[in-house]
């Protein structure tokens, strides 16, 4: 399976994702410049972390209008697996593929640290090999990761099993301890932690390798 | 084509925490300014737009505000629209 990695002006984790997928999992990848609109031959798409278009206006707000994202929307609506990491998660919410929004961390700090997470796989294809309430650790690196949704939206997400990753020790003030969400169909996952930075023991952990391998391996 | 000046004020919805506003409010106290009970930070977007008439300008700006300038999940917006001095309708 070839995995497409979207590259916006300001993306800075695109090569990390390629390294994790190619170097660790042995999967071919293809970079997709934001002005492209062809996903032919791709088995999955990753929206990587970074600061797309400088995160002007709001994180992910300008990226939403990139030509590549119309193709990604059709791909996702057709059931194709899509993974949004950090800024990619912010883009998915701005696009409306996932509900809610990511806002400034409650303590205003940019947080760059390991985060203990609880997995509740629900319908998520990216987490289908995990048992309920498994504990994993992935690094976070964000200033605007506080998940925000109104009470009704959060309850609806929880009822559908779409809150698939929760912080065990909420670092940023996210409602419902939300660290990652999937759509009800389970093919779209957005998460603030960085699985691609946890694929090699030299980097302090390999919990990200399993997450990436589950849907892509 | 008539020219209109517009200002869109984007503010966080009341239910959304504004940590930057709270930090600024605390700094006001350290400056010695007492009594600031509430401080919320938003954005002001100043625009100039050409449109056949005020109704058309308003319609476009409402769409722009809803779809781009504000994220309705977390933000509200208000629009102030005025025809530029010396700009003629029609």
HADDOCK unambig.tbl for C-alpha pairs under 7 A between the chains (distance, minus, plus):
assign (segid A and resid 100 and name CA) (segid B and resid 73 and name CA) 6.15 0.50 0.50
assign (segid A and resid 101 and name CA) (segid B and resid 73 and name CA) 6.58 0.50 0.50
assign (segid A and resid 106 and name CA) (segid B and resid 19 and name CA) 5.59 0.50 0.50
assign (segid A and resid 107 and name CA) (segid B and resid 19 and name CA) 6.71 0.50 0.50
assign (segid A and resid 108 and name CA) (segid B and resid 19 and name CA) 6.48 0.50 0.50
assign (segid A and resid 108 and name CA) (segid B and resid 20 and name CA) 6.83 0.50 0.50
assign (segid A and resid 149 and name CA) (segid B and resid 73 and name CA) 6.96 0.50 0.50
